[in-house]
Structures are given as structure tokens and as C-alpha cells.
């Protein structure tokens, strides 16, 4: 009898926990879901090679230091990202497969972070030859809530 009671209590406790965003271990709250939707929009924009969609998810405050803190020579902001970096990334790419596994979302006021693992495979043309490249890695995006929605402010 005690075993049945214990199993029932454990199952009841597990069922009362917060629900998760499907495919993640992230609590499905309104704040987390709105950040997740930006990450999913970014993924879809990359896969469909839609520069306008990607640019629409990026804050004008965007700043990237390319993970180098000893020099600013490789740093860039919103304008350079949209006008130079995105076109270079997407112009020679023929096909993209991009999957994101969100690991953590943390919202603190008008700031948020999203940590994820990504898997991509893309076909590109260079020098008249086509090649496929695949990779997976971890990344973190920083977001800011501005003008009524979340925008990516760092990490692309």
C-alpha cells in the first residue's frame, strides 16, 4: 500500500510542474515563449535565406566583438551586419538545413539570454565548385525588449 501511495504522489507531483516548450527543457511561460519565438524566427530566416526576416529580428543596438576582446578591428554593429555580413553569408549559399536545440532561456526585465546548440548543413558555391559543410556548436544570443518585441542585440 505504501508503494502505491508513493508512486501516486510522485506522479502527481510530476504532473503539477510547469509545462515545457516542446522539444526543450525550458518552462513554457509567456516571456520564455516570446524569446523562443525570436530564436525560431531566426532559424527559419537562416533556413529560407530570408535576409529581411533575419534583419527584422535584430536590434539597431546590435554589437558584435567576434569574441575578441584585445582588438576592435573585427567588431561591427547593426548596419555592417545587415549591409555586409548577412549578404556575404547568404549570397553563395544554395541550400541550408539549420536546427536549433534551445537549452536555456533567462529573462530579466527587458533583457534576455538564450543558450542553444545548433546543427547546420549548407551547400555553397565557390570558384565554380559546390560543396556541403556541416557543423554543430553551442551559442548564446543576448536579446533586448524594445518597441514591443524581443530583438537580438548580440551573439549572431
NULUMDREN-757081 format. One record per residue: residue number from 0; z negated, x, y of N, C-alpha, C in turn; residue in one letter. Coordinates in steps of 0.001 Angstrom, whole numbers. Atoms other than C-alpha are relative to their C-alpha. Layout:
# NULUMDREN-757081
(NUM (Z X Y) (Z X Y) (Z X Y) "A") ...
This chain:
# NULUMDREN-757081
(0 (0 809 -1186) (0 0 0) (0 858 1259) "X") (1 (45 -887 -1164) (-829 2817 2414) (1367 633 260) "X") (2 (-1312 -617 -135) (2575 4430 1751) (965 -974 670) "X") (3 (-873 1005 -594) (4414 1204 2609) (-340 -189 1473) "X") (4 (429 144 -1391) (2354 812 5793) (454 1205 827) "X") (5 (-383 -1227 -700) (3025 4450 6783) (1505 27 258) "X") (6 (-1454 -3 -146) (6777 4173 6160) (428 -1050 1017) "X") (7 (-324 1057 -951) (6921 899 8103) (-343 424 1423) "X") (8 (409 -463 -1326) (5024 2436 11038) (960 1051 541) "X") (9 (-935 -1047 -413) (7332 5460 11140) (1343 -614 378) "X") (10 (-1285 638 -290) (10459 3288 11015) (-73 -817 1279) "X") (11 (172 785 -1220) (9110 1002 13740) (-36 912 1212) "X") (12 (88 -948 -1111) (8268 3963 15977) (1361 609 304) "X") (13 (-1324 -584 -192) (11711 5482 15455) (945 -1000 641) "X") (14 (-863 1038 -559) (13380 2187 16306) (-326 -339 1436) "X") (15 (420 333 -1358) (11463 1839 19572) (371 1085 1002) "X") (16 (-350 -1089 -902) (12703 5137 21014) (1209 -367 839) "X") (17 (-1147 220 -869) (15284 5337 23748) (1287 181 -795) "X") (18 (-1290 -178 662) (18865 4915 22627) (689 1226 598) "X") (19 (-697 -1209 -410) (21188 7890 22893) (1442 -319 356) "X") (20 (-1426 109 -279) (24613 8253 24431) (720 381 -1292) "X") (21 (-654 -282 1283) (26895 8089 21369) (575 1410 -66) "X") (22 (-507 -1338 223) (27713 11499 19953) (-807 1103 666) "X") (23 (843 -990 -680) (24905 13232 21874) (-1447 -181 -438) "X") (24 (1447 150 147) (21163 13771 21790) (-613 -280 1369) "X") (25 (394 280 -1375) (20940 12594 25423) (-385 -1467 119) "X") (26 (448 1377 -212) (18927 9493 26349) (1042 -775 793) "X") (27 (-1004 846 -649) (21246 6655 27353) (-641 -777 1142) "X") (28 (512 635 -1214) (19851 5952 30819) (1161 -161 976) "X") (29 (-1065 197 -988) (21896 4785 33803) (373 1322 673) "X") (30 (-270 -1277 -672) (21542 8180 35511) (741 958 -935) "X") (31 (-654 -894 953) (22454 10174 32391) (1413 -471 -315) "X") (32 (-1321 543 319) (25353 7870 31613) (987 267 1137) "X") (33 (-927 -240 -1115) (26822 8266 35111) (415 1472 62) "X") (34 (-361 -1424 77) (26689 12087 34784) (930 227 -1190) "X") (35 (-835 -131 1193) (28121 11867 31262) (1427 -492 275) "X") (36 (-1324 543 -307) (30998 9742 32570) (837 986 818) "X") (37 (-720 -1029 -752) (31922 12519 35029) (487 1093 -952) "X") (38 (-376 -1033 966) (31916 15071 32191) (1157 -494 -869) "X") (39 (-1079 576 810) (34079 12764 30081) (1286 -116 823) "X") (40 (-1174 50 -876) (36420 12234 33049) (646 1366 165) "X") (41 (-503 -1374 -90) (36740 15995 33425) (741 373 -1295) "X") (42 (-636 -291 1285) (37518 16329 29701) (1356 -691 -101) "X") (43 (-1254 744 70) (40160 13615 29883) (1035 558 984) "X") (44 (-905 -600 -976) (41654 15159 33030) (607 1296 -502) "X") (45 (-515 -1245 570) (41967 18513 31275) (1000 -297 -1115) "X") (46 (-865 291 1135) (43485 16988 28159) (1336 -595 440) "X") (47 (-1235 610 -492) (46042 14968 30129) (648 834 1102) "X") (48 (-485 -907 -1035) (46528 17830 32613) (200 -723 1331) "X") (49 (-66 816 -1205) (45845 15443 35474) (-801 670 1116) "X") (50 (663 -737 -1084) (45055 17646 38496) (-718 -919 968) "X") (51 (611 923 -959) (44337 14677 40754) (-1310 -559 -542) "X") (52 (1231 522 594) (41773 13278 38339) (-1098 1062 22) "X") (53 (982 -1084 -11) (40048 16640 37999) (-491 239 1430) "X") (54 (373 -249 -1397) (40106 17227 41773) (-902 -1105 530) "X") (55 (825 1122 -447) (38584 13765 42317) (-1437 61 -495) "X") (56 (1355 -152 558) (35532 14818 40277) (-751 1181 606) "X") (57 (567 -1227 -542) (34875 17963 42315) (-466 -216 1437) "X") (58 (563 81 -1345) (32652 18149 45387) (710 980 933) "X") (59 (-541 -917 -998) (34023 19676 48570) (-972 1154 255) "X") (60 (990 -1073 -92) (30838 21776 48401) (143 991 -1159) "X") (61 (-150 -826 1199) (32109 23382 45172) (28 1476 356) "X") (62 (4 -1454 -180) (31432 27100 44915) (-140 667 -1359) "X") (63 (6 -716 1270) (32118 29456 42035) (-83 1493 266) "X") (64 (99 -1459 -153) (30986 33072 41801) (523 733 -1229) "X") (65 (-596 -584 1213) (32718 33671 38449) (-987 833 -807) "X") (66 (1093 -670 728) (29373 34809 37002) (-176 1465 384) "X") (67 (227 -1351 -502) (29434 37970 39070) (-838 -86 1264) "X") (68 (894 59 -1155) (26563 38468 41470) (51 1262 852) "X") (69 (-48 -1258 -747) (27355 42015 42570) (1200 94 942) "X") (70 (-1163 -3 -878) (30605 41112 44350) (384 -1438 342) "X") (71 (-507 1326 -384) (32099 38178 46236) (1524 -36 -68) "X") (72 (-1460 -93 35) (35699 39318 45662) (642 -1070 -868) "X") (73 (-572 1001 899) (36205 36770 42860) (-591 -1395 219) "X") (74 (588 1300 -311) (34284 33886 44469) (1052 -927 615) "X") (75 (-897 957 -622) (36070 30708 45506) (-701 -1355 165) "X") (76 (542 1319 -279) (35399 27229 46837) (984 -1093 -367) "X") (77 (-791 1185 339) (36928 23757 46661) (1488 187 263) "X") (78 (-1420 -97 -359) (40192 24482 48490) (751 949 -925) "X") (79 (-673 -950 883) (41065 27535 46413) (76 -541 -1431) "X") (80 (-2 589 1340) (40079 25734 43202) (1136 -998 -146) "X") (81 (-992 1070 88) (42325 22756 43926) (1418 509 258) "X") (82 (-1337 -437 -388) (45231 24612 45536) (540 1178 -811) "X") (83 (-483 -1181 701) (45360 27799 43444) (-431 64 -1469) "X") (84 (506 -186 1359) (43138 27835 40348) (529 -1076 -950) "X") (85 (-475 1069 891) (43967 24406 38866) (1503 89 -263) "X") (86 (-1433 -132 306) (47744 24839 39321) (301 1160 -949) "X") (87 (-233 -1139 903) (47615 28287 37645) (-412 -339 -1424) "X") (88 (477 354 1332) (45624 26874 34761) (918 -993 -700) "X") (89 (-724 1104 622) (47847 23878 34196) (1521 143 -12) "X") (90 (-1459 -63 -115) (51403 24937 35146) (712 427 -1274) "X") (91 (-697 -502 1182) (52305 26834 31984) (-537 -563 -1304) "X") (92 (582 573 1206) (50275 24768 29563) (813 -1211 -429) "X") (93 (-815 1096 514) (52263 22433 27344) (-840 -1101 -640) "X") (94 (854 974 681) (49556 20735 25249) (-1442 485 48) "X") (95 (1424 -341 -31) (45756 20610 25475) (-759 -951 -915) "X") (96 (989 773 766) (43137 19464 22994) (-1353 524 467) "X") (97 (1259 -429 -614) (39692 19521 24585) (-1110 -943 -431) "X") (98 (1133 802 474) (36446 18328 23051) (-1269 570 604) "X") (99 (1268 -397 -601) (33023 18415 24665) (-1136 -660 -755) "X") (100 (1220 503 630) (29663 18042 22945) (-1134 221 1000) "X") (101 (1066 -111 -998) (27064 17303 25631) (-1319 226 -714) "X") (102 (1275 -376 604) (23769 18943 24705) (-1193 -473 815) "X") (103 (1136 364 -847) (21585 18132 27709) (499 -437 1360) "X") (104 (-214 431 -1377) (21662 16239 30978) (-1369 -109 632) "X") (105 (1256 82 -731) (18918 16604 33530) (319 -425 1426) "X") (106 (-216 531 -1342) (18874 14535 36716) (-1289 161 790) "X") (107 (1141 -185 -887) (16573 15448 39602) (426 -395 1407) "X") (108 (-410 499 -1315) (17150 13310 42665) (1509 -59 106) "X") (109 (-1452 17 -194) (20658 13924 43985) (686 1214 -631) "X") (110 (-547 -1141 726) (21186 16977 41743) (-86 -264 -1500) "X") (111 (25 142 1460) (22004 17131 38046) (652 1225 -624) "X") (112 (-679 -1023 790) (22969 19629 35393) (426 -643 -1314) "X") (113 (-475 439 1315) (24942 19052 32235) (354 1253 -788) "X") (114 (-295 -1120 881) (24945 21595 29425) (773 -541 -1184) "X") (115 (-839 487 1084) (27615 21287 26779) (660 1154 -738) "X") (116 (-834 -908 776) (29534 23034 24068) (1408 -569 49) "X") (117 (-1371 490 -42) (33284 22844 24355) (863 713 -1036) "X") (118 (-972 -484 957) (36126 23315 21933) (1367 -326 576) "X") (119 (-1335 321 -482) (39661 23671 23154) (1055 767 -768) "X") (120 (-1184 -594 586) (43074 24431 21837) (1137 -374 934) "X") (121 (-1114 338 -865) (46089 24716 24060) (1219 860 -320) "X") (122 (-1272 -677 195) (49713 25660 23835) (530 346 1386) "X") (123 (-513 -411 -1292) (51162 27663 26685) (1275 822 -179) "X") (124 (-1236 -775 -1) (54416 29336 27590) (-174 1174 951) "X") (125 (76 -1196 -836) (54552 32888 28903) (1109 943 -439) "X") (126 (-1085 -919 320) (57550 35168 29083) (992 -573 -994) "X") (127 (-948 642 897) (59703 32646 27241) (-528 -259 -1402) "X") (128 (595 226 1323) (57339 32523 24264) (-1126 -1013 117) "X") (129 (1087 978 44) (54983 29739 23291) (-1067 475 -971) "X") (130 (1125 -410 831) (51526 30413 21885) (-1083 -1061 56) "X") (131 (1186 846 43) (48445 28500 20851) (-1238 902 108) "X") (132 (1288 -693 -102) (44943 29641 21818) (-1084 -1035 -240) "X") (133 (1147 891 174) (41688 28109 20671) (-1272 780 270) "X") (134 (1273 -640 -345) (38120 28790 21692) (-1087 -1052 14) "X") (135 (1136 867 -272) (34681 27336 21773) (-1094 843 631) "X") (136 (1043 -698 -732) (31767 28235 24004) (-945 -1042 581) "X") (137 (959 868 -671) (28872 26800 25971) (187 123 1502) "X") (138 (-135 -16 -1447) (28894 25866 29640) (-1033 -926 630) "X") (139 (892 855 -781) (26769 24269 32333) (718 -371 1285) "X") (140 (-528 479 -1270) (28026 22139 35175) (-1167 -440 869) "X") (141 (951 488 -988) (25987 21536 38312) (700 -1117 755) "X") (142 (-571 1148 -688) (26535 18181 39975) (-889 -406 1165) "X") (143 (723 529 -1145) (25522 16586 43255) (459 -1450 195) "X") (144 (-337 1403 -249) (25369 12869 44094) (362 -116 1468) "X") (145 (-468 116 -1378) (27456 12291 47212) (989 -1151 106) "X") (146 (-904 1118 -267) (29284 9327 48690) (45 -998 -1151) "X") (147 (117 1030 1018) (28059 7067 45885) (383 383 -1411) "X") (148 (-332 -405 1363) (29077 9141 42865) (-358 1474 -226) "X") (149 (279 -1378 374) (28384 12359 40991) (1272 811 126) "X") (150 (-1122 -930 -144) (30647 15313 41813) (-442 1364 -524) "X") (151 (266 -1344 521) (30871 18737 40185) (-48 972 1171) "X") (152 (184 -921 -1118) (29556 21391 42563) (58 1467 -447) "X") (153 (-101 -1364 524) (29617 24479 40276) (172 -55 -1515) "X") (154 (-38 -176 1442) (30463 25639 36783) (1334 -145 -706) "X") (155 (-1292 163 688) (34143 24952 36092) (566 1344 -424) "X") 
